[in-house]
Structures are given as C-alpha cells and as structure tokens.
Amino acid sequence: MTGFRMALNELRRITAGRLPKLAVVALVLVPTMYAGLYLWANYDPYGNLDQVPAAIVVDDTGADLPDGTRLDAGRQVADDLLDGGDFDWSEVSLAQAEDGVQDGTYDFALHVPQDFSASLASNADLDPKRARLALITNDANSYLSTTIAGTVTDRVRDALASQVGAEAATTFLTGFSDIRTQLAQAADGAGKLEDGLGEARSGARQLAGGAGRLEDGAGELATGLGTIADKTSSLPSQTRRLARGARQVADANARIADVGAEAAAAATQIDRARKERRRELVQRMRQQGLTGEQQQAVLAVYDDLGATVADGTATVRRTSARLDRLASGADQVADGNEALAAAVPELVDGIGQARSGAVRLRDGASQLSDGADELGTGLKKLDQGARKLRTGLEKGASQVPDVDGTTRERLADVIGDPVRVDSRSDATAGTYGAGLAPFFLSLAAWIGGYVLFLLVRPLSPRALAGDQHPLRVALGGWLAPVLLGVAQMVVMSTIVFGVLDIVPANIPGALAFLVLTSAVFVAMVHALATWFGKAGQFIGLVLMVLQLITAGGTFPWQTLPPALHPLHHALPMSYAVDGLRQLVYGGPDVRVLSDVLVLLAWLSVALLATTVAARRQRVWSLKTVSPELQM
C-alpha cells in the first residue's frame, strides 16, 4: 500500500456519509472564515474614520500681527478639520467636550485655547511663546482612535509650524533685503567718510603748517616783547622824574602867569588913567583958554604918546593871556605826566605778562603743531580704516543676495517646511487589510492544519498493523490533510484575492506559497499528533500562540523583547509571513527563495519526526491501547 493510497482511504473514511462530508467542508472553510472575515472587517478602517465621533472646542480670541493683519489661527484650524472630514467632528463647548469624552459620546476632543493665536503671533517678539493644543482622550472609548487622533493633532501642529515658519522666514528674508540695502547705504556712507577724512587730513596738514608758523611768530613776538620789557624796565622811574619836573615847570609857569596877570591889570589901569588924564587935560586947556587949534596940537601929541602906551598895555595883556595858557598847559602836562607815571608800571607789567603769554602761545603752538601731526597720522589710519570699511561693506552687500518677491516666497516655503519626504516603496500594501493579510493568511493556514486532525487520523492503523515502511506510513498520514489543506488554501485565496480585492503582485506564486505553508504546518501538527496523541493538539495550540506572538505580523519583530528574538528566527510562521509579504506586495524573489528553503527544512524535520513516530508505533504498548490522557 502506497502512501497516496493510504491518503485516499483516509479521505474516503472521513467523507463516508452526509454529516462527515459537511464536516469536511466546514474544515475546509475554517481558514477562509478566519482570514476572510477578519481581513474583511479590517480591510480599510482608516477610510471610515469619518464615522468616528470627535469634538473640537475653539476658545481662541485671535490676535493682531505687527503689520495690522488679523490672525484667527484657532478658527482656521477648526474650519480645516471640519472641512477635511477626517473624523465626525462636532464643534462644542469645553464642558460639553469633556463630558462627551467621559461618557463616550466622543472618542476624543481637541481644545484650541484662548491664547492660541496670540502665542503664534508672538514669534515676532523677543519673548516668543509656544502655541498649545489640548487633546482630551479616554482610552476606555478606543485606544486606536486615541492614537490616530494624536497623529491628526501632530499633522495640525506640523501644518501650523510650516505656516508660521514660512511667515517668519518671509519676515526674515524681508529683513535680509533691508540689510542688503542698508549695507549698500552704509558702504556709500563709508565712501563719503573716506572722502571727508581725506579732506580732514589735508586740513590737519594745513593746521600743522599754520601751527608751525604761529609757533615761529609767537617766538618772534616773545623775543620782541622781551626786548621791549628790557628797554622799559627803567621807564617807571623815569616817568616819575618827568612827572615831578613837569609839575615844577607847571608851578613856575603858574607864578609867571600870576606876574603877567598883575602886569595886565596894571596896563589896564594905565589905559584907564590915560583916558582920564586926557579928559583932565582937555578941561585944563579950556580953563587956560587955549584955542581949539592949540588944544588939538597938544592932544595930538598926547594921543601919539597914548597910542604907544596903549600898544604896550595891549601887548602886556596878550602876554598875560599867553602866560595863562602856558600855565594851564604846563599844569595839564604835569597831570598827564603824573598819570603816565602812574600807568607806566602797569604797562611794564603788561609787557611782561604779554611776553609770558607769547611764550605760552609759542609752547601751545608747538603742542598744536605736534597734535596736528598726530591728528594727521590718526586721520591717515582712520582713512585707511574707512577704506577697508567701505570695501568690506561693499563686499558684504554683494554677498547678501538680492531676493525678489517670488524668490522670497519660494525660500520662505522651503525654510518653513525644509523636509519633504518623497516616498519610494519597493513593495506597497495599499490598504490596512492588505497590510495584515500575510500574517492572517499564515495564521489561517496553521489553524486550518490544526483543525484537520479533529477528523483525520494521524497514522493509518491498518498500515501500522500491515508492517508498512515507516516513511510510507508517515507520508500516507500526511498526504490526506495536505490535500484538504490545498482545498483550504484555494478557497481562502479565492475569497481573499477575488472578493476582498486584496490582489497579490504574484498570484500564482502567492497561491503556491500558501499551499507549501499549509503543507509544512500540516506536517508539524501531524508530527505533534503522532508523537503525543491528543496532547499534541494542546502543544500545537501553544506553538500557534508562540508563532502568533513572534512572527512580527503586526509590529516589526525587532520590537519584541530580546528573549523572544530566537523564537522569531526559529519558528516557521515568521518565514511564512515574510514570504507572503514579498509575493503579495511585490518584494524581491531572493527573499522568497530563502523563506521557501526554511519552510522545506521544517517540512523535512516534521516528516522525519513523523516517520520516527510511525516506526515506534508499529509496536503496540499498554499506553497505545489505553492512553493515560483521554480527550
């Protein structure tokens, strides 16, 4: 009896009758029910998030930007979320949101606080504040919806950060353009400063020349004033003697004037007496009886004498007046000499002071000349520095880019959102259900192989009794469930790949790999059943749990505790999941080949273990007839 004939006999046995046939059909449909229903229920949960109730609370009061623009970021966030339809949003008050999250009306709530816009607008100040969004969650409602809500708020935050960053970058780049303009203006100013410093240097040279000439003139003035001071040192005593002599002359002139005044008075009396005597002479001549001619002759002689006397008295009076004027002038000369004698000491002191001042002027002019030279040297260095400043400013202005409006907007967008992820996937699942398909198809293959031995006998008792070769017995017991497993995989693939529209990139390869996976899992459960009997089913259940945990079907296997890493690398479901991923998503065939080799190795080990068990079971023992554990 060949192994294939043993398998056919076992299939005839389990399909004898209507109810057994229905049982076989049910066993064939178990993997389809498990994988199909689960993948159908989770085909695209993210596409139905608009049915998840969520609340949004907007308490933001807005803010005014420095340019006068009104910013209502909270209202903008709410409108974007309400229009986006990611969730079934309801705009409510904060109290309603908190109560709704607590009693399950809403899975979560997003609160936009009062100072949200003001915090965003504070980036223009020297004391910026972070804008905050409050996410109110309750994991008792739904843990995954809370996790997804966190992703939504992160997306809102990133979008706002990009917008605010772009606006800040625009302000920065505008200031950058202003800096370039101001640098150019500063360079022009530095050029003018350089020209002015050149003129200042010329003025400093002229100042140094003038100070030198002033020093020479002050030296000559000091020398001249020294000579004058030496010559006038005896002038005070001389002027005092002159004043005394002038006073004496004035006194003498006064006495002479007095004598002249007396002579003038006498001359006046003589004139008066002459006139009176003439009248007396005329009377006497009349008394004597002189004739008129005689009187005229006598008067002519008298008048001639009187004229001479009158001339003399007139001369005396004129001389007296001159003497008066001489005395007055001498007195004025004496007063002037006395005033001169009093002023000459001050004059001499002033000449000495002028001489000292001239010396100080000469010293100051020397210092001024030295300072002018130092000023010229400093101005030269300053001029060189101004030239370097102008050159540096011009160079700096040329290095600052002249950003126009279009370029500024483009740069602001890049600075505000500097990283753009261009995703390139070597293999793409497409939907959430497709992403879980390799794991649940592999798990369904194990469950399908596990339930088959509820009807199928691991080994044929007739073959064992007929002393058939252990390998032939093992293959005969393995082929019957393998054929049922092929039926399971075909039905399951038809439903998953056709009805659920989870279409593998390599449909024939995926179906063949599922058949191989089912054959391997059937061989492993078969080996457990042949070795441990009914207890092998419990071991198979434990082994399924271990593989479910360590296969890395949902999360990356690297997230497992380190103690479970060896099980991931050892157990076959890890390789079944990996191979199906490559075939469903279009991954590299090399990895599929390595997974196939590992599964074939497990198949060989399982068949070898079953062969050894078949060899042992050819000899019946008491435990074989009456096992200790009845199930």
VOGU-3710 file (C-alpha; in Angstrom, 3 decimals, decimal comma):
1> mtgfrmalne> 0,000/0,000/0,000  1,462/3,307/-1,121  1,285/6,498/0,889  -1,012/8,066/-1,680  -3,413/5,102/-1,429  -3,347/5,433/2,351  -4,348/9,061/1,959  -7,239/8,239/-0,367  -8,522/5,597/2,035  -8,431/8,140/4,857
11> lrritagrlp> -10,324/10,652/2,728  -12,977/8,023/1,894  -13,318/7,263/5,555  -13,889/10,825/6,688  -16,327/11,562/3,822  -18,475/8,466/4,251  -21,933/9,872/4,894  -23,651/13,240/4,619  -22,632/14,627/8,002  -18,940/13,744/7,600
21> klavvalvlv> -18,958/15,413/4,226  -20,388/18,570/5,803  -17,728/18,352/8,482  -15,004/18,173/5,840  -16,490/21,192/4,055  -16,551/23,054/7,367  -12,918/22,193/7,979  -12,021/23,403/4,503  -13,823/26,698/5,182  -12,224/27,326/8,589
31> ptmyaglylw> -9,176/29,249/7,226  -11,429/31,197/4,869  -13,761/32,161/7,696  -10,896/33,155/9,937  -8,759/35,107/7,462  -11,609/36,307/5,225  -13,856/37,670/7,953  -11,015/39,292/9,837  -9,498/40,912/6,741  -12,938/41,998/5,545
41> anydpygnld> -13,683/43,637/8,899  -10,308/45,403/8,882  -9,962/46,000/5,168  -9,751/49,831/5,337  -10,514/51,176/8,818  -8,709/54,443/8,049  -11,141/55,099/5,227  -14,043/55,015/7,706  -12,603/57,351/10,315  -15,179/59,951/9,263
51> qvpaaivvdd> -17,665/57,835/11,242  -15,663/58,244/14,481  -17,259/60,979/16,648  -14,875/63,692/17,806  -15,306/67,130/19,382  -13,475/70,358/18,719  -13,513/73,347/21,080  -12,426/76,785/19,849  -11,785/79,333/22,625  -9,155/81,241/20,650
61> tgadlpdgtr> -9,789/85,008/20,670  -7,399/85,790/17,801  -4,546/88,288/17,694  -3,255/91,242/15,682  0,047/90,837/13,841  2,638/93,670/13,838  1,547/94,693/10,324  -2,051/95,061/11,474  -3,259/91,781/9,957  -5,806/89,853/11,981
71> ldagrqvadd> -4,815/86,278/12,881  -7,544/83,758/13,814  -5,490/80,569/13,767  -7,881/78,667/16,058  -10,813/79,321/13,758  -8,680/78,295/10,798  -7,722/75,002/12,470  -11,357/74,247/13,270  -12,530/75,060/9,751  -9,801/72,893/8,211
81> lldggdfdws> -10,711/69,929/10,411  -14,448/70,357/9,868  -13,985/70,654/6,106  -11,404/67,848/5,946  -13,793/65,214/7,297  -11,058/63,054/8,831  -13,418/62,401/11,760  -17,057/63,107/12,528  -16,216/66,467/14,113  -18,665/68,426/16,263
91> evslaqaedg> -17,851/71,933/17,465  -18,974/72,213/21,090  -18,065/73,966/24,321  -15,265/72,764/26,557  -17,652/71,412/29,189  -19,639/69,506/26,556  -16,437/68,084/25,111  -15,130/66,890/28,478  -18,471/65,309/29,392  -18,778/63,760/25,920
101> vqdgtydfal> -15,323/62,144/26,065  -16,077/60,829/29,533  -19,451/59,268/28,684  -18,361/58,004/25,240  -20,310/60,462/23,100  -16,986/61,469/21,571  -13,926/59,255/21,280  -11,696/62,296/21,865  -11,757/66,100/21,806  -9,364/68,790/20,572
111> hvpqdfsasl> -9,271/72,068/22,511  -7,880/75,271/20,976  -7,128/77,564/23,982  -7,795/81,281/24,243  -4,210/82,434/23,634  -3,535/80,156/20,658  -3,302/82,909/18,000  -1,537/85,269/20,409  1,139/82,639/21,031  1,608/82,087/17,298
121> asnadldpkr> 1,868/85,844/16,750  4,494/86,163/19,487  7,192/84,831/17,157  7,716/88,438/16,058  8,639/89,400/19,643  11,820/88,832/21,584  9,822/86,651/24,007  8,031/84,089/21,805  5,625/81,553/23,274  4,679/78,113/22,044
131> arlalitnda> 1,094/77,736/20,920  -0,588/74,740/22,535  -3,366/72,382/21,520  -5,029/70,242/24,177  -6,041/66,697/23,220  -8,649/65,184/25,550  -8,747/61,375/25,272  -10,207/58,382/27,019  -8,651/55,025/26,163  -11,756/53,386/27,546
141> nsylsttiag> -13,548/54,610/24,415  -10,963/53,364/21,899  -7,215/53,123/22,224  -6,546/53,164/18,480  -8,803/56,169/17,862  -6,826/57,985/20,544  -3,595/57,033/18,795  -4,958/58,172/15,424  -6,187/61,421/16,999  -2,660/62,048/18,206
151> tvtdrvrdal> -1,495/61,624/14,614  -4,094/64,143/13,437  -3,028/66,717/16,025  0,592/66,153/15,050  -0,367/66,841/11,434  -2,178/70,031/12,505  0,825/71,060/14,522  3,216/70,392/11,639  0,996/72,331/9,213  0,835/75,307/11,581
161> asqvgaeaat> 4,553/75,103/12,241  5,177/75,119/8,492  2,869/78,110/8,019  4,320/80,070/10,937  7,835/79,117/9,877  7,138/80,328/6,345  5,767/83,621/7,652  8,747/84,045/9,975  11,088/83,201/7,100  9,336/85,787/4,923
171> tfltgfsdir> 9,866/88,400/7,616  13,469/87,279/7,978  14,129/87,415/4,233  12,448/90,822/4,000  14,782/91,994/6,733  17,584/90,361/4,771  16,755/92,566/1,784  16,606/95,586/4,072  20,020/94,656/5,443  21,413/94,488/1,917
181> tqlaqaadga> 20,006/97,939/1,146  21,325/99,328/4,401  24,729/97,745/3,783  24,844/99,453/0,400  23,880/102,740/2,040  26,482/102,159/4,728  29,082/101,493/2,016  28,156/104,799/0,364  28,402/106,497/3,742  31,786/104,869/4,314
191> gkledglgea> 32,915/106,222/0,928  31,788/109,700/1,915  33,523/109,236/5,260  36,675/108,273/3,391  36,435/111,432/1,269  35,776/113,533/4,341  38,710/112,005/6,134  40,901/112,841/3,134  39,805/116,462/3,401  40,358/116,300/7,155
201> rsgarqlagg> 43,891/115,037/6,551  44,523/117,986/4,226  43,116/120,323/6,874  45,285/118,672/9,522  48,365/119,294/7,359  47,347/122,930/6,922  46,717/123,157/10,646  50,170/121,735/11,340  51,746/124,291/8,932  49,791/127,165/10,489
211> agrledgage> 50,669/125,981/13,961  54,348/125,951/12,937  54,102/129,468/11,596  52,220/130,509/14,706  54,967/128,996/16,796  57,595/130,974/14,872  55,578/134,199/15,134  54,941/133,620/18,807  58,672/133,084/19,299  59,467/136,318/17,498
221> latglgtiad> 56,756/138,119/19,479  58,158/136,768/22,728  61,665/137,915/21,723  60,374/141,382/20,769  58,367/141,675/23,932  61,459/140,625/25,896  63,441/143,408/24,255  60,675/145,912/24,992  60,496/144,690/28,574  64,236/145,160/28,957
231> ktsslpsqtr> 64,096/148,623/27,407  61,146/149,712/29,522  62,340/148,326/32,820  63,584/151,830/33,890  60,607/153,656/32,367  58,577/153,864/35,591  61,339/155,742/37,490  61,968/157,992/34,513  58,286/158,846/34,131  58,090/159,600/37,810
241> rlargarqva> 61,008/162,054/37,495  59,400/163,522/34,400  56,163/163,975/36,275  57,935/165,755/39,110  59,790/168,074/36,666  56,606/168,806/34,770  54,896/169,682/38,000  57,721/172,065/38,874  57,517/173,682/35,444  53,775/173,979/35,845
251> danariadvg> 54,194/175,644/39,210  56,760/178,080/37,805  54,536/178,837/34,838  51,698/179,472/37,244  53,779/182,017/39,121  54,837/183,697/35,858  51,205/183,730/34,807  50,356/185,455/38,076  53,003/188,130/37,371  51,628/188,531/33,868
261> aeaaaaatqi> 48,150/188,881/35,292  49,395/191,636/37,604  51,106/193,372/34,645  47,920/193,081/32,628  45,966/194,605/35,495  48,493/197,448/35,701  48,282/198,003/31,945  44,542/198,233/32,256  44,841/200,811/34,975  47,337/202,753/32,802
271> drarkerrre> 44,841/202,796/29,928  42,104/203,948/32,255  44,366/206,610/33,753  45,451/207,736/30,262  41,907/208,287/29,248  41,021/210,077/32,469  44,125/212,311/32,138  43,147/213,212/28,592  39,802/214,383/29,827  41,506/216,310/32,603
281> lvqrmrqqgl> 43,927/217,764/30,006  41,091/218,975/27,864  39,434/220,652/30,858  42,620/222,380/31,908  43,328/223,623/28,420  39,911/225,036/28,323  40,486/226,632/31,640  43,713/228,148/30,354  41,954/229,444/27,452  43,756/227,624/24,816
291> tgeqqqavla> 42,296/227,754/21,460  40,964/224,843/19,668  43,957/224,579/17,457  46,204/224,737/20,392  44,192/222,061/22,123  44,307/219,905/19,067  48,022/220,249/18,800  48,520/219,345/22,436  46,040/216,407/22,159  47,766/215,172/19,029
301> vyddlgatva> 50,991/214,897/20,925  49,191/213,296/23,848  47,330/210,859/21,628  50,557/209,822/19,912  52,036/209,110/23,298  48,825/207,385/24,361  48,817/205,198/21,306  52,247/203,987/22,148  51,186/203,367/25,744  48,009/201,586/24,511
311> dgtatvrrts> 50,092/199,377/22,283  52,273/198,497/25,225  49,386/197,671/27,528  47,758/195,603/24,852  50,957/193,689/24,436  51,126/193,202/28,206  47,594/191,834/28,279  48,249/189,473/25,375  51,381/188,234/27,020  49,469/187,700/30,275
321> arldrlasga> 46,852/185,629/28,415  49,582/183,522/26,810  51,191/183,035/30,168  47,828/181,866/31,496  47,512/179,379/28,670  51,124/178,266/29,227  50,461/177,760/32,927  47,282/175,825/32,145  49,074/173,661/29,564  52,002/173,091/31,893
331> dqvadgneal> 49,548/172,058/34,549  47,882/169,606/32,098  51,319/168,318/31,075  52,120/167,816/34,729  48,834/165,981/35,254  49,487/163,836/32,175  52,996/163,054/33,304  51,693/162,113/36,714  49,054/159,879/35,089  51,756/158,459/32,785
341> aaavpelvdg> 53,989/157,834/35,776  51,103/156,011/37,447  50,268/153,952/34,322  53,765/153,079/33,173  54,306/150,393/35,901  51,131/148,643/34,740  52,325/148,992/31,154  55,641/147,453/32,043  53,879/144,658/33,951  51,565/144,142/30,962
351> igqarsgavr> 54,553/143,910/28,633  55,994/141,254/30,947  52,712/139,406/31,021  52,444/139,716/27,234  55,923/138,308/26,960  54,904/135,346/29,195  51,736/134,929/27,141  53,757/134,969/23,947  55,994/132,260/25,397  52,920/130,201/26,347
361> lrdgasqlsd> 51,477/130,867/22,899  54,696/129,639/21,346  54,625/126,500/23,548  50,919/125,977/22,778  51,566/126,468/19,077  54,324/123,854/19,334  51,944/121,454/21,050  49,286/122,294/18,456  51,759/121,550/15,702  52,663/118,215/17,307
371> gadelgtglk> 48,974/117,444/17,849  48,191/118,381/14,268  50,891/115,953/13,124  49,451/113,222/15,349  45,979/114,130/14,089  47,210/113,759/10,532  48,700/110,353/11,362  45,486/109,265/13,095  43,361/110,561/10,231  45,534/108,614/7,829
381> kldqgarklr> 44,889/105,418/9,761  41,235/106,326/10,051  41,129/106,953/6,323  42,659/103,521/5,720  40,119/102,019/8,123  37,293/103,834/6,347  38,584/102,473/3,029  38,625/98,939/4,470  35,171/99,534/5,962  33,827/100,682/2,599
391> tglekgasqv> 35,421/97,718/0,852  34,089/95,314/3,467  30,604/96,791/3,351  30,564/96,649/-0,433  31,772/93,051/-0,315  29,212/92,204/2,373  26,443/93,885/0,397  27,441/91,944/-2,717  27,382/88,676/-0,751  23,900/89,345/0,635
401> pdvdgttrer> 21,561/88,058/-2,077  19,080/90,447/-3,610  15,915/88,419/-3,030  12,881/89,441/-5,066  9,297/88,761/-4,028  8,905/85,480/-5,899  12,203/84,082/-4,681  11,430/85,250/-1,150  8,138/83,361/-1,144  9,788/80,216/-2,518
411> ladvigdpvr> 12,605/80,393/0,045  10,105/81,052/2,836  8,149/77,940/1,833  11,323/75,831/1,841  12,549/77,249/5,159  9,124/76,845/6,748  8,879/73,238/5,511  12,506/72,253/4,839  11,980/68,492/4,561  9,684/66,910/2,040
421> vdsrsdatag> 9,519/63,151/2,074  9,359/61,602/-1,376  8,273/58,092/-0,542  9,519/55,294/-2,742  8,292/51,884/-1,786  9,803/48,736/-3,180  6,594/46,976/-2,188  3,275/48,600/-1,271  0,370/47,043/0,626  -2,171/49,698/-0,278
431> tygaglapff> -4,748/49,176/2,490  -4,709/48,239/6,139  -6,323/44,898/5,341  -3,700/44,134/2,723  -1,029/45,031/5,248  -2,390/42,418/7,682  -3,106/39,789/5,009  0,256/37,925/5,086  0,047/37,472/8,839  -3,568/36,326/8,961
441> lslaawiggy> -3,240/34,115/5,892  -0,304/32,354/7,551  -2,185/32,091/10,822  -5,246/30,787/8,977  -3,049/28,144/7,330  -1,907/26,948/10,778  -5,441/26,954/12,163  -6,638/25,106/9,070  -3,986/22,432/9,525  -4,712/22,265/13,244
451> vlfllvrpls> -8,463/21,592/12,876  -7,987/18,949/10,194  -6,803/16,438/12,747  -10,135/16,724/14,513  -11,307/14,296/11,786  -8,191/12,906/10,148  -6,260/10,121/11,896  -2,532/10,938/12,097  -1,493/7,396/11,057  -3,344/4,552/9,456
461> pralagdqhp> -3,740/1,693/11,996  -4,082/-0,757/9,102  -0,772/0,387/7,643  0,892/0,115/11,026  -0,539/-3,352/11,524  0,496/-4,353/7,996  4,131/-3,594/8,862  4,393/-0,920/6,193  7,575/1,130/5,939  7,506/3,989/8,482
471> lrvalggwla> 8,188/6,622/5,827  5,341/5,322/3,690  3,047/5,346/6,716  4,140/8,869/7,611  3,549/10,137/4,090  0,192/8,401/3,924  -0,941/10,054/7,147  0,382/13,455/5,968  -0,983/13,473/2,376  -4,671/13,266/3,308
481> pvllgvaqmv> -4,683/16,506/5,414  -2,334/18,112/2,899  -4,935/17,603/0,154  -7,580/19,112/2,412  -5,127/21,917/3,193  -4,724/22,601/-0,521  -8,508/22,907/-0,772  -8,459/25,272/2,229  -5,828/27,478/0,620  -7,576/27,547/-2,763
491> vmstivfgvl> -10,928/28,555/-1,246  -9,331/31,088/1,079  -7,260/32,605/-1,756  -10,309/32,830/-3,975  -12,233/34,778/-1,350  -9,343/36,998/-0,184  -7,803/37,659/-3,589  -11,054/37,878/-5,512  -13,894/39,017/-3,275  -11,924/41,178/-0,810
501> divpanipga> -9,814/42,616/-3,650  -6,512/42,006/-1,867  -4,705/41,138/-5,070  -1,111/39,856/-4,747  1,543/41,089/-7,104  2,261/37,426/-7,887  -0,998/35,486/-7,643  0,325/32,037/-8,735  3,352/32,421/-6,535  1,245/33,509/-3,547
511> laflvltsav> -1,120/30,539/-4,004  1,773/28,075/-4,364  3,474/29,549/-1,288  0,238/29,217/0,713  -0,011/25,585/-0,339  3,585/24,998/0,764  2,923/26,805/4,047  -0,181/24,700/4,673  1,774/21,517/3,870  4,519/22,492/6,340
521> fvamvhalat> 2,062/23,433/9,103  0,077/20,199/8,494  3,323/18,246/8,758  4,194/19,951/12,067  0,737/19,355/13,598  0,860/15,811/12,183  4,192/15,173/13,875  2,861/16,502/17,217  -0,210/14,296/16,887  1,797/11,168/16,049
531> wfgkagqfig> 4,171/11,715/18,946  1,843/12,972/21,651  -1,611/11,970/20,511  -4,383/14,147/21,902  -1,836/16,095/23,975  -0,171/17,030/20,696  -3,215/19,161/19,876  -2,608/21,223/23,023  1,070/21,542/22,130  0,030/22,649/18,643
541> lvlmvlqlit> -2,165/25,337/20,225  0,727/26,558/22,372  3,017/26,532/19,352  0,443/28,603/17,427  0,358/31,174/20,228  4,155/31,383/20,258  4,258/31,893/16,498  1,436/34,435/16,625  3,494/36,455/19,119  6,902/36,135/17,487
551> aggtfpwqtl> 6,095/36,189/13,763  6,168/40,025/13,584  2,903/40,086/11,661  1,651/43,419/13,001  4,604/45,232/14,547  8,241/44,809/13,479  9,753/41,766/15,166  12,571/43,976/16,482  10,054/45,472/18,939  9,735/42,117/20,681
561> ppalhplhha> 11,505/41,531/23,987  15,033/40,242/23,301  14,195/36,889/24,878  11,703/36,214/22,070  14,083/37,034/19,211  15,423/33,456/18,928  11,862/32,137/18,577  11,209/34,604/15,749  14,225/33,326/13,848  13,448/29,674/14,601
571> lpmsyavdgl> 9,681/29,208/14,125  8,345/28,745/10,580  5,451/31,234/10,678  7,978/34,107/10,635  9,192/32,911/7,257  5,673/32,211/6,025  4,677/35,820/6,812  7,833/37,208/5,203  7,417/35,138/2,038  3,782/36,141/1,607
581> rqlvyggpdv> 4,730/39,796/2,064  7,178/39,580/-0,806  4,685/37,802/-3,071  1,658/39,948/-2,168  3,448/43,333/-2,219  5,962/42,580/-4,984  9,165/42,162/-2,986  12,388/40,524/-4,161  12,206/36,849/-5,198  15,513/36,096/-3,457
591> rvlsdvlvll> 13,916/36,551/-0,046  11,025/34,286/-1,089  13,524/31,602/-2,062  15,219/31,768/1,329  11,821/31,554/3,059  10,907/28,518/0,922  14,150/26,793/1,890  13,460/27,347/5,597  9,910/26,004/5,236  11,191/22,971/3,325
601> awlsvallat> 13,648/22,364/6,132  10,812/22,416/8,670  8,800/20,120/6,398  11,680/17,671/6,260  12,158/17,759/10,036  8,422/17,265/10,636  8,170/14,344/8,200  11,286/12,789/9,727  9,798/13,141/13,208  6,535/11,572/11,958
611> tvaarrqrvw> 8,487/8,710/10,352  10,279/8,024/13,635  6,951/8,095/15,466  5,434/5,686/12,900  8,333/3,320/13,413  7,809/3,400/17,164  4,051/2,883/16,867  4,461/-0,387/14,936  4,946/-1,966/18,356  1,883/-1,514/20,477
621> slktvspelq> 2,204/-0,862/24,187  -0,246/-0,582/27,026  -0,261/3,194/26,608  -1,179/2,758/22,956  -4,179/0,636/23,802  -5,172/2,689/26,838  -3,612/6,169/26,774  -3,225/8,000/30,075  -4,900/11,157/28,768  -8,306/10,749/27,141
631> m> -9,601/13,676/25,075
//
